Structures are given as C-alpha cells and as structure tokens.
Amino acid sequence: MEGSPPAWVSWTSTDRYISKAFFNRKSSSSLSAFTHWISMDPITADSNHLASYEQVELVALGFGLAFRALWIAQFPEKYSDVPTHIINSPYPFSEYAQLSHGIQDLLSGYEETYVALAMPIYDYYLMIYKGYKKLKL
C-alpha cells in the first residue's frame, strides 16, 4: 500500500462540487492522479490482506466523488449552480466507464477467507467467519 490519494478524496470538504484541480489533467489532484493512486492497489496491506476499514472507505469515497464529478459534467442541467470548470470538463463521458473498470481491476484477486471462531451455545456451536485475502496470481 503506497502513496496518498488526491486532496479531494476527503471527508472534510464542505464544497458542493469537486475542485477545479480534478479537471486539470496536469494537476496532482486530477482524475488521472486518482487513477494512478488506484493502480498502486491502495486496498491491499503489506501482509497481502485487505487494508484497514478506513483505507478501503477512503478508496470507495474517491470512486464515488469521481463518478459524481463525471456525471455532473455530462448532465449539468440536472444540478444548480454548476461551476464552469465542471461544465467545461476535458474528460469525455467514457471516463465514467473506465473508472468502473478500475473498481473491477482493484477488486479482482480477492476471495473470502474464513477464520472460524467456534463458541459453544447449549448443544450447538456458533461459527463466525470473517476476512478477505488477496490471492497470489
């Protein structure tokens, strides 16, 4: 797990719309910066297991914000007070589909792994299964 996400991948923003930097292809906060960060597999921890909940949640937030930004750029008439940097987006709507493939690529190779925890309850055992692990392909 390496690197940090672009600055807009944050729970702290109060902005209604994503920043201008997202739409600047040369910015360290651009869509391509996000896809580069995703290509470094930020949901896999060093032990080849799923990263922390907070990290996975941040990745999901980033995808959601990027999808929303691309959607609004394509259909600005459905929203109010859309900034011009979104209306003049340099990204074709095909980036939306590319981004969805990024999710598929990121999640491929994970399988559910089970760690059994048996707890005796009367004459029965309650089994709890939990965990995900990256497969070595």
C-alpha positions in Angstrom: 0.0 0.0 0.0 1.7 3.2 -1.1 1.0 6.9 -1.7 -1.8 9.2 -0.7 -5.0 10.0 -2.6 -5.5 13.3 -4.3 -6.6 16.1 -1.8 -10.2 16.0 -2.9 -10.6 12.4 -1.5 -11.5 13.6 1.9 -14.5 13.5 4.3 -13.7 17.1 5.5 -14.7 19.1 2.4 -17.9 21.1 2.6 -17.8 22.1 -1.1 -20.9 21.2 -3.2 -18.8 20.3 -6.2 -15.4 18.8 -6.7 -12.4 21.2 -7.1 -11.1 22.7 -10.3 -7.9 20.7 -9.9 -9.8 17.5 -10.6 -10.4 18.7 -14.1 -6.8 19.9 -14.7 -5.1 16.9 -16.3 -1.7 18.1 -15.1 -2.7 18.6 -11.5 -1.7 16.3 -8.7 -5.4 16.3 -7.8 -6.6 15.3 -11.3 -8.7 12.3 -12.3 -5.5 10.7 -13.7 -3.8 11.3 -10.3 -6.6 9.4 -8.7 -6.5 6.5 -11.2 -2.7 6.4 -10.7 -3.2 6.1 -6.9 -5.8 3.3 -7.5 -3.3 1.5 -9.8 -1.0 1.2 -6.8 -3.6 -1.1 -5.1 -4.4 1.0 -2.0 -6.8 -1.6 -0.6 -4.1 -4.2 -0.1 -2.0 -4.0 3.1 1.7 -5.1 3.2 0.6 -8.5 4.5 -1.3 -9.1 1.3 -4.6 -8.8 3.2 -7.3 -6.2 2.8 -6.2 -2.8 4.1 -7.9 -1.2 7.1 -11.5 -0.2 7.0 -10.6 3.4 6.9 -8.4 3.0 3.9 -11.0 0.9 2.0 -13.6 3.5 2.9 -11.3 6.3 1.5 -10.9 4.4 -1.8 -14.7 4.0 -2.0 -15.2 7.7 -1.3 -12.8 8.6 -4.0 -14.6 6.5 -6.6 -17.9 8.0 -5.5 -16.7 11.5 -5.8 -15.1 10.9 -9.1 -18.2 9.3 -10.5 -20.3 12.1 -9.3 -18.0 14.7 -10.8 -18.0 13.0 -14.2 -21.8 12.6 -14.1 -22.4 16.2 -13.3 -20.0 17.2 -16.1 -22.1 15.2 -18.5 -25.5 16.3 -17.2 -25.0 19.7 -15.6 -28.6 20.8 -16.4 -29.8 18.4 -13.6 -27.9 20.4 -11.0 -28.0 24.0 -9.7 -25.1 26.5 -9.8 -22.6 24.1 -11.5 -19.2 25.8 -11.8 -17.8 26.4 -15.2 -14.8 24.2 -14.6 -17.2 21.3 -14.4 -19.2 22.4 -17.4 -16.0 22.7 -19.4 -14.7 19.4 -18.3 -11.9 18.0 -20.5 -13.0 14.4 -19.7 -15.2 12.5 -22.1 -18.0 10.6 -20.5 -16.2 7.4 -21.4 -14.0 8.1 -18.4 -17.0 7.0 -16.3 -16.9 3.5 -17.8 -13.1 3.4 -17.5 -13.4 4.3 -13.8 -15.8 1.4 -13.2 -13.3 -0.9 -14.8 -10.8 0.4 -12.3 -13.0 -0.9 -9.5 -13.2 -4.3 -11.1 -9.4 -4.4 -11.5 -8.9 -3.3 -8.0 -11.1 -6.0 -6.5 -10.0 -8.8 -8.8 -7.9 -11.4 -7.0 -9.7 -11.1 -3.6 -11.5 -14.1 -2.2 -13.3 -14.5 1.0 -11.2 -16.3 3.5 -12.7 -17.8 6.6 -11.4 -17.8 10.1 -13.6 -19.9 12.2 -14.4 -19.0 15.7 -16.5 -21.6 17.4 -18.5 -20.7 20.5 -20.4 -23.4 22.4 -24.0 -22.3 22.9 -26.0 -25.1 24.7 -25.7 -28.1 22.4 -24.7 -26.1 19.3 -21.7 -24.2 18.1 -22.0 -20.7 16.7 -19.5 -20.3 13.9 -18.3 -16.9 12.9 -16.5 -16.4 9.6 -14.6 -13.3 8.6 -11.9 -12.0 6.4 -10.7 -11.3 2.9 -7.3 -12.1 1.4 -5.6 -11.2 -1.8 -4.8 -14.2 -3.9 -1.4 -14.5 -5.4 -2.0 -14.9 -9.1 
